[in-house]
Amino acid sequence: MANANVTTATKIKVFNQAKRLGDVAKVANKTGYSSSMVSRTLRGERNNEFIVESAYKLVSRRKAATA
């Protein structure tokens, strides 16, 4: 697994830098958790590795936007 040595905090940071409108809802639908739980987890208020990993996978292959 390529992401084995990436910390949870780093995954959350990557997600928050690359997230787009509707990404929290996509993660909520994929994981089966409420969008509130996903949002709280990605703000660091809750601890759920499954949500963090799903969010990280969603945005990890996105290219950075260039101006």
C-alpha positions in Angstrom: 0.0 0.0 0.0 1.5 3.3 -1.1 -0.2 5.4 1.5 0.9 3.3 4.5 3.4 5.9 5.8 1.2 9.0 5.3 -0.2 10.2 8.6 -3.8 10.9 9.2 -3.1 14.6 9.7 -1.3 14.8 6.4 -4.2 13.1 4.6 -6.7 15.6 6.2 -4.5 18.5 5.1 -4.3 17.2 1.5 -8.0 16.8 1.4 -8.7 20.3 2.7 -6.3 21.8 0.2 -7.8 20.0 -2.8 -11.5 19.7 -1.8 -14.2 20.9 -4.2 -17.9 21.6 -3.7 -19.7 18.4 -3.0 -16.7 16.3 -1.9 -18.0 15.9 1.6 -21.3 14.6 0.3 -19.4 12.2 -2.0 -17.4 10.8 0.9 -20.5 10.6 3.0 -22.3 8.6 0.3 -19.3 6.3 -0.2 -18.7 5.6 3.4 -22.3 5.5 4.6 -21.7 8.1 7.3 -23.7 11.3 7.6 -22.2 14.5 6.0 -22.0 16.0 9.5 -19.8 13.1 10.7 -17.6 13.4 7.6 -17.3 17.1 8.1 -16.4 16.8 11.7 -13.8 14.1 11.0 -12.2 16.2 8.3 -12.0 19.2 10.7 -10.2 16.9 13.2 -13.1 16.9 15.8 -13.6 13.1 15.4 -11.3 10.2 14.6 -12.4 7.8 11.8 -9.6 6.4 9.6 -12.1 4.9 7.1 -13.5 8.4 6.4 -10.1 10.0 6.2 -8.8 7.3 3.8 -11.9 7.6 1.6 -11.5 11.4 1.4 -7.8 11.1 0.7 -8.4 8.7 -2.1 -11.0 11.0 -3.6 -8.6 14.0 -3.9 -5.1 12.4 -4.0 -5.0 12.1 -7.8 -6.2 15.6 -8.6 -3.7 17.9 -10.2 -3.1 21.2 -8.6 -4.9 24.1 -10.2 -2.7 26.6 -12.0 -3.5 30.3 -12.4 
